[in-house]
């Protein structure tokens, strides 16, 4: 995804600890009544300096702000970006600067369940959970209009695009080693993280984790696909049963021949193999039939 040509890079703000400034400001305001009581009666001209002293204390206190851990303050002066302060605690900066606080903590985005088409064109329902955080505060605030809405919209677009790149489940039309949404969760999650990161870079947002939270066929084809999966499971089970039955018949014939219990010609071997396979591969109980004749009469 193409990022904007002009990006605002975060830079540290020229802010200082606010404890000293708070002490000075409070002292300037608290000293006003004492100085007024001592000097106004003797020197009326001191009123103006006292007023300026009080105003200076108030200005100092206006520059104070508080930051919590993993919180940043973006400082702008008359519309110009002057820096970002990430130091937690009581802070002080130029009182004329506008201070916008921004959380730098990890956030969860539980995306809605979307109805999209997979690689085969089958409608599926898919949803994802994304863990993200702001990496560059300046990009998040100045390069996009609303970075939280931007994250939501781009996450939905990424999930839709991801679903179109993979088939829901294995099938005859898939190449060997090709991953699916249901069978290749680790690969799909890694592809989703890469897709999201490419889209979020423009907003200075970092993807910490992304995983599918919901995956299912759409209701209109769910029953058909369930019958298909059941049929594939039955065929697979039958294949294993036949393989096992052939091995058991082979072992039986080899054991009879090795121990010379009975001499069987090709026709009798074929009849024995047929009967054994029927018994071993049948999914129902077989009924024994006593043959009083021979294969030749």
Order of alpha helices (4+ residues) and beta strands (2+ residues): beta-alpha-alpha-beta-beta-beta-beta-beta-beta-beta-beta-alpha-alpha-alpha-beta-alpha-alpha
